Amino acid sequence: MVLGNGVRIIWLDAYIGEDGKYHAFKRKFHTTLETAAAVPPDSLDVLIWALTQNAAPLLFAHTPAQAATLIETHHDKRIIFISSGSLGQHMIPFIVAFYPYVHRFYIFCGDIKKYVEFGMDYASCLQMFDFETDLLVRLARDISSDIIEQGKIYMEINDAENALKCFEHSLTLNINANEIDKLNGACLTYLKQLNGDGNNIGLIQRAKDMLNQQ
């Protein structure tokens, strides 16, 4: 896990986060041993597995108090916060005011139109979705971008081994995201950075070359 020691994904929802409820829905976002042992995982399970293995743990809360506790517990991490619209419109202003280490927000709700006006006040750090696939794909791609930037920092300090790990994990996230984003089609921006494009050598190959020279 590349970013797992420094990032946490916290999801607040009164129903998704409640223990013992909505297992089928949760399994779309949180791969379990049961899933791995029983039947082949579907594409959403594959992507969330890629997220947990290559990026950051996903933690659920079903009340604002639980979410606040998780945020405070992981105060030394960079936190990505996901919330339902009804809870998010009250919780996000509170988080922005008191928890600066929460650096990105997503709202997942059934009717985005209800929260457009609220979202405009946080346009620089908030995205809203009404389909789980769109949310999960966007989350994977955003985090993969973070991982690429971390890899570039490793390259600058000549740590080719960790740079290569970052780039390979980012590649995994992008491949899996593209596999399920059938409606919008493949996003090639990060793949070109990682694998190269034309005469431009990709980050993965550059890290391998640096590693071979060490």
C-alpha positions as CSV (number, residue, x, y, z in Angstrom):
1,M,0.0,0.0,0.0
2,V,1.7,3.2,-1.2
3,L,-0.4,6.0,0.3
4,G,-2.1,3.9,3.0
5,N,0.2,5.1,5.8
6,G,-0.5,8.7,5.0
7,V,-4.1,8.8,3.7
8,R,-7.5,7.6,4.9
9,I,-10.9,7.6,3.1
10,I,-13.7,8.3,5.5
11,W,-17.3,7.7,4.3
12,L,-20.2,9.2,6.3
13,D,-23.7,8.0,5.5
14,A,-26.6,7.2,7.9
15,Y,-27.3,4.0,6.1
16,I,-24.2,2.9,4.3
17,G,-22.1,3.4,7.4
18,E,-24.4,1.6,9.9
19,D,-23.1,-1.7,11.1
20,G,-25.1,-4.8,10.0
21,K,-26.9,-3.0,7.2
22,Y,-26.6,-2.7,3.4
23,H,-23.9,-5.3,3.0
24,A,-24.6,-5.8,-0.7
25,F,-24.2,-2.1,-1.4
26,K,-21.1,-1.8,0.8
27,R,-19.4,-4.7,-1.0
28,K,-19.4,-2.4,-4.1
29,F,-17.0,-0.2,-2.2
30,H,-15.3,-2.4,0.3
31,T,-13.8,-5.7,-0.7
32,T,-14.0,-8.4,2.0
33,L,-12.6,-11.8,2.6
34,E,-16.1,-13.2,2.0
35,T,-16.0,-11.7,-1.5
36,A,-12.6,-13.0,-2.3
37,A,-13.3,-16.5,-1.0
38,A,-16.8,-17.0,-2.4
39,V,-17.3,-15.8,-6.0
40,P,-15.2,-13.9,-8.5
41,P,-15.5,-10.2,-7.6
42,D,-17.4,-7.9,-10.0
43,S,-15.7,-4.9,-11.6
44,L,-16.6,-2.5,-8.7
45,D,-15.1,-4.9,-6.2
46,V,-12.0,-5.1,-8.2
47,L,-11.6,-1.3,-8.3
48,I,-12.2,-0.9,-4.5
49,W,-9.8,-3.7,-3.9
50,A,-7.2,-1.8,-6.0
51,L,-7.9,1.3,-4.0
52,T,-7.4,-0.4,-0.6
53,Q,-4.3,-2.2,-1.8
54,N,-2.7,0.6,-3.7
55,A,-3.9,3.8,-2.0
56,A,-5.7,4.0,1.3
57,P,-8.1,2.2,3.7
58,L,-11.8,3.0,3.5
59,L,-13.5,3.7,6.8
60,F,-17.3,3.9,7.3
61,A,-19.3,6.1,9.8
62,H,-23.0,6.4,10.1
63,T,-23.2,9.5,12.4
64,P,-21.4,12.8,12.3
65,A,-20.0,12.1,15.7
66,Q,-18.5,8.8,14.5
67,A,-17.0,10.6,11.5
68,A,-15.5,13.3,13.7
69,T,-14.0,10.6,15.9
70,L,-12.4,8.9,12.9
71,I,-11.1,12.2,11.6
72,E,-9.5,13.0,15.0
73,T,-8.1,9.5,15.4
74,H,-6.3,9.9,12.0
75,H,-5.3,13.5,12.6
76,D,-1.8,12.7,11.3
77,K,-3.1,11.5,7.9
78,R,-4.4,13.3,4.8
79,I,-8.1,12.5,4.8
80,I,-10.5,12.1,1.9
81,F,-14.1,12.6,3.0
82,I,-17.2,11.1,1.3
83,S,-20.7,11.9,2.6
84,S,-24.3,11.8,1.8
85,G,-25.8,15.1,0.7
86,S,-28.0,15.7,3.8
87,L,-25.1,15.0,6.3
88,G,-22.4,16.6,4.1
89,Q,-24.0,20.0,3.8
90,H,-23.7,20.3,7.6
91,M,-20.5,18.3,8.2
92,I,-18.3,19.7,5.5
93,P,-18.4,23.3,6.7
94,F,-17.5,22.1,10.2
95,I,-14.6,19.9,8.8
96,V,-13.2,22.8,6.7
97,A,-13.2,25.1,9.7
98,F,-11.6,22.7,12.2
99,Y,-9.8,19.9,10.4
100,P,-7.4,21.3,7.7
101,Y,-5.9,17.9,7.0
102,V,-9.1,16.8,5.3
103,H,-8.1,18.0,1.8
104,R,-10.8,16.6,-0.5
105,F,-14.5,16.0,-0.3
106,Y,-17.1,14.0,-2.3
107,I,-20.8,13.9,-1.9
108,F,-22.8,10.8,-3.0
109,C,-26.5,11.4,-3.1
110,G,-29.7,10.6,-5.1
111,D,-30.4,14.2,-6.1
112,I,-27.5,16.5,-6.8
113,K,-29.7,19.4,-7.6
114,K,-30.6,19.8,-3.9
115,Y,-27.0,20.6,-3.1
116,V,-25.7,22.6,-6.1
117,E,-26.0,25.9,-4.2
118,F,-24.1,24.5,-1.2
119,G,-21.5,22.9,-3.4
120,M,-20.6,26.2,-5.1
121,D,-19.2,27.5,-1.8
122,Y,-16.7,24.5,-1.8
123,A,-16.1,24.2,-5.6
124,S,-12.3,24.1,-5.1
125,C,-12.4,20.9,-3.0
126,L,-15.8,19.2,-3.5
127,Q,-17.2,16.9,-6.2
128,M,-20.7,15.5,-6.2
129,F,-22.0,12.2,-7.7
130,D,-25.3,10.4,-8.0
131,F,-23.9,7.1,-9.4
132,E,-21.6,4.8,-7.4
133,T,-19.6,3.9,-10.5
134,D,-18.9,7.6,-11.3
135,L,-17.9,8.3,-7.7
136,L,-15.6,5.3,-7.5
137,V,-13.9,6.0,-10.9
138,R,-13.3,9.6,-10.0
139,L,-11.9,8.7,-6.6
140,A,-9.5,6.2,-8.2
141,R,-8.3,8.6,-10.7
142,D,-7.9,11.5,-8.2
143,I,-5.9,9.3,-5.9
144,S,-3.9,7.9,-8.8
145,S,-2.9,11.5,-9.6
146,D,-1.8,12.0,-6.0
147,I,0.3,8.8,-6.2
148,I,2.0,10.0,-9.4
149,E,3.0,13.3,-7.7
150,Q,4.4,11.3,-4.8
151,G,6.4,9.2,-7.2
152,K,7.8,12.3,-8.8
153,I,9.0,13.5,-5.4
154,Y,10.8,10.1,-5.0
155,M,12.4,10.6,-8.4
156,E,13.7,14.0,-7.3
157,I,15.5,12.5,-4.3
158,N,16.8,9.5,-6.4
159,D,14.6,7.0,-4.7
160,A,13.8,5.0,-7.8
161,E,12.5,1.9,-6.0
162,N,9.7,3.8,-4.2
163,A,9.0,5.9,-7.3
164,L,8.5,2.8,-9.4
165,K,6.1,1.4,-6.8
166,C,4.0,4.6,-6.9
167,F,3.9,4.6,-10.7
168,E,2.9,0.9,-10.9
169,H,0.2,1.3,-8.3
170,S,-1.2,4.3,-10.1
171,L,-1.2,2.3,-13.3
172,T,-3.2,-0.4,-11.6
173,L,-5.8,2.1,-10.4
174,N,-6.2,3.7,-13.8
175,I,-6.5,0.3,-15.6
176,N,-9.2,-0.8,-13.2
177,A,-11.0,2.6,-13.5
178,N,-11.0,2.4,-17.2
179,E,-12.4,-1.2,-17.1
180,I,-15.6,0.0,-15.5
181,D,-16.0,3.5,-17.0
182,K,-17.8,2.2,-20.1
183,L,-20.0,5.2,-20.5
184,N,-17.3,7.9,-20.6
185,G,-14.6,5.7,-22.1
186,A,-11.0,5.3,-21.1
187,C,-9.1,8.2,-19.6
188,L,-5.6,8.2,-21.2
189,T,-4.1,11.2,-19.5
190,Y,-2.4,9.3,-16.6
191,L,-1.7,6.2,-18.7
192,K,0.3,8.3,-21.1
193,Q,2.3,9.8,-18.3
194,L,3.0,6.4,-16.8
195,N,3.6,4.3,-20.0
196,G,4.9,7.0,-22.3
197,D,3.4,8.6,-25.4
198,G,5.2,8.7,-28.7
199,N,8.8,10.0,-28.1
200,N,8.0,10.8,-24.5
201,I,9.4,8.2,-22.1
202,G,6.9,7.2,-19.4
203,L,7.4,7.6,-15.7
204,I,7.6,3.9,-15.2
205,Q,10.4,3.4,-17.6
206,R,12.3,6.4,-16.3
207,A,12.1,5.0,-12.8
208,K,13.3,1.6,-14.1
209,D,16.2,3.3,-15.8
210,M,17.1,5.2,-12.7
211,L,16.9,2.0,-10.7
212,N,19.2,0.1,-13.1
213,Q,21.8,2.9,-12.9
214,Q,22.0,2.7,-9.1
